């Protein structure tokens, strides 16, 4: 399950926690985008039967998370910059 970004930022968890949650979110986002694009649709030629269609979403989620962990499309980085504590607030 995805952790809440605002709860991670509000509790003062280290930046790595915000980074992990942002990557999880980007993975979930990419999974939905890949599904909308038709990825994970069982092909007629594979012959995996009903099991293939039932487990296709797991493969799609794993592929999307792998993309996110490899740099993704930049969504996680934007979230990290938004929620990470700013060093400018410490400056006089």
N, C-alpha and C positions, 0 to 999 in steps of 0.2 A: 504494500500500500504506500502511496505517496505521502510524505510528511508535508505539513503545511509550511510554505516558505516564510510566511509572516511569523509563525511561531518560532521557527529556527532563528530568524533575524532578531526577534524581540528578546529571546532568552540569551543572546550574546554568545551563541555557539561559535566556535572558530569557523573561519572562512571555508574550511574543508567540508563542513556539514552543509553549508549553503551550496557548495559546488556539487556535492553528492545529490542533493534534492533537485537541483537544477538539471543535472544530467538525467535523473529519473524522469522528470517532467518532459524533457526533450525526447527521451525514448518513447514515452507514452504518446506524445504528439506525433512523432514520426511513424509510430505503429498505425495510428489512425489515418495518417496521410497515405501511407503505403497501401493500406486496405482500400481506401477510396480510389487509389490509382489502379486497383485490380491485382496487386501482389498478394500472394497467398491463396489465390483461387486455385482449386484443384484442377489440374489438367486432365483431359480425357485420356491421355496416353499413359499416365502413370499407373492406373489400375489399383490404387491403394484402397479402394472401397470406402465404406462409411467412416472408418478410422482416420483415413487421410484428411477428410474434410473436418472432422472433429478436432484434430490436433494441429491443423494448419495455423490457427491463431497463435499457438505457442511458438511455432517457428517464426512467424511474423514478428511477434514481440521480441524474441531473442535477436533477430536480425536488426530490428529498429534500435534496440539498446546497444548493440555492437556499433552501429553507425554513430549513435550519440556519444559513446565512450571514445570513439576514434576522432572526435572533433565535431561531429554533427554538422548542423547547418548554421550554427552561431546563436541559436536561441538560448542555450544554457549560458553562454558567455554574457549575453545581454542581461539575463536574470541575475547572474552573479554580480555584475557591475551595479545593478540597481539596488540589490539587497545587501551587498557587502558594506561593512562600516567604512565610512569615508575618512580618510586621513586629513582632509581639509578642515574637518570640524575640530581637530586637535591643534591646528595652527592658530597663533595669537592674532 
